[in-house]
């Protein structure tokens, strides 16, 4: 192979990911390098706006056959919550190269919450970014409320959920918190199910009663496991969907000219949007 051809392959390495039982990620990289090379897989968490980039997670890539290398990301230690971009560093001091997405075997995530072992709840979902790179979406939460079925009715929604890292106790409640400088809280009582399961129903009229001049509003959904316990965000994390917002779209209900609909945020957290309908 000519030098130009080899460089073209090096510049665009591709990675296939398999999720194993227990949360291990096996990454296979197609990369034309001599067997004596010392490439590494670099996972770099995207910094928050205005913040510097932190030190990433570096893993040795071992040669498994000609032009194919493998790294294993163990379940422990867990990745901190955020989006982690995948790169290949072909040798000491070399520039990092974005890793293109190959096949992703996510069957190990399909069992959802049944695969959770203790707390904190740690989730890692490989996915392809909008600009065509391989990345990992990670969550790490000491306590977690996993949203299940959401049933939308004519004037209310009912949500089933499962709690991890805590149990429902005296004074447990669901808190819908309206975003803004002066947050407003609407509380409803949960119904306990078997073991960690619970459900709750939100009457949309309770949210509309707190409307301010017809302005749009977003209500974030939390559960307080007990009256004196910190609130826990209700979210859907335990499957193979890295970004739920545009995948799981729920119907809107119109009441008195106002549209109300549940939705998942960019972080896969459950919220409710209240917005006035445009006049005709």
C-alpha positions as CSV (number, residue, x, y, z in Angstrom):
1,X,0.0,0.0,0.0
2,X,1.3,3.5,-0.8
3,X,2.1,6.0,1.9
4,X,-0.8,8.2,0.8
5,X,-3.3,5.3,1.1
6,X,-2.0,4.3,4.5
7,X,-2.3,7.9,5.7
8,X,-5.9,8.1,4.4
9,X,-6.8,5.1,6.6
10,X,-5.0,6.5,9.6
11,X,-6.8,9.8,9.2
12,X,-10.2,8.1,9.3
13,X,-10.1,5.2,11.8
14,X,-13.4,3.5,12.4
15,X,-14.6,1.9,15.6
16,X,-17.2,-0.8,16.2
17,X,-18.6,-1.1,19.8
18,X,-20.2,-4.1,21.5
19,X,-21.9,-3.7,24.9
20,X,-21.2,-6.7,27.1
21,X,-23.0,-7.9,30.2
22,X,-22.2,-5.8,33.2
23,X,-21.7,-2.6,31.1
24,X,-18.3,-3.4,29.6
25,X,-17.7,-1.8,26.2
26,X,-15.5,-3.6,23.7
27,X,-14.2,-1.2,21.0
28,X,-12.7,-2.7,17.8
29,X,-10.8,-0.1,15.7
30,X,-9.9,-0.5,12.0
31,X,-6.5,1.1,11.7
32,X,-3.6,0.4,9.3
33,X,-0.5,0.4,11.6
34,X,2.4,-1.9,12.1
35,X,1.9,-4.4,14.9
36,X,4.7,-2.8,16.8
37,X,2.8,0.5,17.1
38,X,1.4,1.8,20.4
39,X,-2.0,3.3,19.6
40,X,-4.4,4.3,22.3
41,X,-8.2,4.9,22.5
42,X,-8.9,8.3,24.0
43,X,-12.3,9.2,25.5
44,X,-12.7,12.9,26.0
45,X,-15.6,14.4,27.8
46,X,-17.0,17.6,26.2
47,X,-16.5,20.5,28.5
48,X,-19.4,22.7,29.6
49,X,-19.6,26.1,27.8
50,X,-16.8,28.3,29.0
51,X,-15.0,25.5,30.9
52,X,-11.6,24.1,30.0
53,X,-11.2,20.5,28.7
54,X,-10.4,18.0,31.4
55,X,-8.1,15.0,31.2
56,X,-9.7,12.2,29.3
57,X,-9.8,8.4,29.7
58,X,-7.0,6.7,27.8
59,X,-7.0,3.0,27.0
60,X,-4.4,0.8,25.3
61,X,-5.4,-0.5,21.9
62,X,-4.0,-4.1,21.4
63,X,-3.5,-5.7,18.1
64,X,-6.0,-8.6,17.5
65,X,-5.3,-9.1,13.8
66,X,-3.8,-7.1,10.9
67,X,-5.2,-3.6,10.8
68,X,-7.5,-4.3,13.7
69,X,-7.1,-3.2,17.3
70,X,-9.2,-3.6,20.5
71,X,-9.7,-1.8,23.7
72,X,-12.0,-2.7,26.6
73,X,-13.7,-0.1,28.7
74,X,-14.6,-1.8,32.0
75,X,-17.7,-0.9,33.9
76,X,-15.6,0.4,36.8
77,X,-14.6,3.1,37.2
78,X,-17.8,4.6,35.7
79,X,-17.6,7.5,33.3
80,X,-18.7,10.8,34.7
81,X,-22.0,12.1,33.4
82,X,-21.7,13.8,30.0
83,X,-20.9,13.2,26.3
84,X,-17.5,11.5,25.6
85,X,-16.0,11.8,22.1
86,X,-13.8,8.9,21.0
87,X,-10.4,9.4,19.4
88,X,-7.4,7.4,18.4
89,X,-3.9,8.5,19.2
90,X,-1.6,6.5,16.9
91,X,1.6,6.9,19.1
92,X,3.2,8.9,21.8
93,X,3.0,12.6,21.0
94,X,0.8,12.1,17.9
95,X,-2.3,14.1,17.2
96,X,-5.6,12.6,18.2
97,X,-7.9,11.4,15.4
98,X,-11.7,11.4,15.6
99,X,-13.1,7.9,15.5
100,X,-15.8,7.2,12.9
101,X,-18.7,5.1,14.0
102,X,-18.8,1.5,12.9
103,X,-21.3,-1.2,13.9
104,X,-22.8,-0.8,17.4
105,X,-24.1,-3.9,19.1
106,X,-26.3,-2.6,21.9
107,X,-28.2,-5.8,22.7
108,X,-26.6,-5.7,26.2
109,X,-28.6,-2.6,27.0
110,X,-32.0,-3.9,25.9
111,X,-32.8,-5.4,29.3
112,X,-32.9,-1.9,30.7
113,X,-33.3,-1.6,34.5
114,X,-33.1,-5.4,34.9
115,X,-29.3,-5.1,34.4
116,X,-28.8,-2.4,37.1
117,X,-26.6,-3.7,39.9
118,X,-26.6,-1.5,42.9
119,X,-26.0,2.2,42.9
120,X,-24.9,4.7,41.7
121,X,-26.7,4.0,38.5
122,X,-24.1,4.2,35.7
123,X,-25.1,4.2,32.1
124,X,-23.0,4.3,28.9
125,X,-24.6,4.3,25.4
126,X,-22.4,4.4,22.3
127,X,-23.9,6.6,19.5
128,X,-23.1,8.4,16.3
129,X,-23.0,12.2,16.6
130,X,-24.7,14.5,14.1
131,X,-21.4,15.2,12.4
132,X,-20.6,11.5,12.0
133,X,-18.3,10.6,14.9
134,X,-18.3,8.0,17.5
135,X,-19.2,9.1,21.0
136,X,-20.5,7.7,24.3
137,X,-23.4,9.2,26.3
138,X,-22.9,8.6,30.0
139,X,-25.0,9.1,33.1
140,X,-24.0,8.6,36.7
141,X,-26.6,9.1,39.4
142,X,-26.5,8.1,43.1
143,X,-30.3,7.9,43.1
144,X,-32.4,7.6,39.9
145,X,-36.1,7.5,39.0
146,X,-36.5,5.6,35.7
147,X,-39.6,6.6,33.7
148,X,-41.5,3.8,32.1
149,X,-44.9,4.0,30.3
150,X,-46.4,7.4,29.9
151,X,-50.1,7.4,29.2
152,X,-51.6,10.7,27.9
153,X,-55.3,11.3,28.5
154,X,-57.7,14.0,27.6
155,X,-56.6,16.2,30.6
156,X,-53.9,14.3,32.4
157,X,-50.9,12.1,32.1
158,X,-50.0,9.0,34.1
159,X,-46.4,7.9,34.4
160,X,-45.1,4.6,35.8
161,X,-41.5,4.6,37.1
162,X,-39.0,2.7,39.1
163,X,-36.7,4.1,41.9
164,X,-33.1,3.1,42.3
165,X,-30.9,4.0,45.3
166,X,-33.9,4.9,47.6
167,X,-37.4,3.7,48.5
168,X,-40.6,5.5,48.9
169,X,-41.3,6.5,52.5
170,X,-43.6,8.7,54.5
171,X,-44.4,12.0,52.8
172,X,-43.2,10.9,49.4
173,X,-44.4,13.2,46.6
174,X,-43.9,14.1,43.0
175,X,-42.8,17.6,42.4
176,X,-43.3,19.4,39.1
177,X,-41.1,22.5,39.2
178,X,-41.7,25.4,36.8
179,X,-38.5,26.8,35.4
180,X,-37.8,30.5,35.9
181,X,-36.4,33.0,38.3
182,X,-39.2,32.3,40.7
183,X,-39.8,28.6,40.5
184,X,-43.3,27.3,41.3
185,X,-43.9,23.8,42.6
186,X,-47.0,21.6,42.0
187,X,-47.0,18.4,44.0
188,X,-48.9,15.2,43.5
189,X,-49.0,11.9,45.5
190,X,-47.4,8.8,44.0
191,X,-49.0,5.4,44.2
192,X,-46.6,2.7,45.3
193,X,-46.3,-0.5,43.4
194,X,-44.3,-3.7,43.8
195,X,-40.8,-3.2,45.2
196,X,-39.2,-0.1,43.6
197,X,-42.1,0.6,41.3
198,X,-44.5,3.5,41.6
199,X,-46.8,5.6,39.4
200,X,-48.4,9.1,39.5
201,X,-50.9,11.2,37.6
202,X,-50.5,14.8,36.7
203,X,-53.7,16.8,36.2
204,X,-52.9,19.4,33.5
205,X,-55.4,21.8,35.1
206,X,-53.1,22.1,38.1
207,X,-50.3,23.3,35.8
208,X,-52.6,25.7,33.9
209,X,-53.7,27.2,37.2
210,X,-50.2,28.5,37.7
211,X,-49.9,30.1,34.2
212,X,-48.5,33.6,34.1
213,X,-50.1,35.8,31.5
214,X,-50.4,33.0,29.0
215,X,-46.6,32.7,28.7
216,X,-45.0,29.4,27.8
217,X,-43.7,27.3,30.6
218,X,-41.7,24.1,31.2
219,X,-42.2,21.9,34.2
220,X,-39.4,19.5,35.3
221,X,-40.5,16.3,37.0
222,X,-38.9,15.1,40.2
223,X,-39.7,12.6,43.0
224,X,-39.1,13.2,46.7
225,X,-38.7,9.6,48.0
226,X,-39.6,10.9,51.5
227,X,-40.8,14.3,52.8
228,X,-37.2,15.2,54.0
229,X,-35.3,13.5,51.1
230,X,-33.6,15.4,48.3
231,X,-35.5,15.4,45.0
232,X,-34.6,12.9,42.3
233,X,-35.0,13.7,38.6
234,X,-37.4,11.5,36.7
235,X,-35.7,10.4,33.5
236,X,-35.4,7.6,31.0
237,X,-31.8,6.3,30.8
238,X,-31.8,2.5,31.0
239,X,-32.0,1.4,27.4
240,X,-30.2,1.8,24.1
241,X,-31.5,5.3,23.1
242,X,-28.8,8.0,23.7
243,X,-31.1,10.9,22.7
244,X,-34.8,10.5,23.3
245,X,-36.1,14.0,22.6
246,X,-36.8,13.5,18.9
247,X,-37.4,9.8,19.1
248,X,-40.1,9.6,21.7
249,X,-42.7,12.3,20.9
250,X,-45.9,12.3,22.9
251,X,-49.2,13.8,21.8
252,X,-50.2,17.3,23.0
253,X,-53.5,18.0,24.8
254,X,-55.2,21.3,24.2
255,X,-57.1,22.8,27.1
256,X,-58.7,26.3,26.9
257,X,-56.4,27.3,24.0
258,X,-53.3,26.0,25.7
259,X,-51.2,23.0,24.6
260,X,-49.7,20.6,27.2
261,X,-47.4,17.8,26.4
262,X,-44.8,15.6,28.1
263,X,-41.4,15.4,26.5
264,X,-37.8,14.3,27.1
265,X,-35.1,16.9,27.4
266,X,-31.7,16.8,25.7
267,X,-30.5,15.0,28.9
268,X,-33.3,12.4,28.6
269,X,-35.1,13.9,31.7
270,X,-38.9,14.1,31.8
271,X,-40.5,17.5,31.5
272,X,-43.9,18.9,30.6
273,X,-44.3,21.8,28.2
274,X,-47.2,24.3,28.4
275,X,-47.6,26.7,25.5
276,X,-50.5,28.9,24.3
277,X,-51.9,28.0,20.9
278,X,-51.4,30.6,18.2
279,X,-54.5,32.6,17.4
280,X,-56.0,32.1,14.0
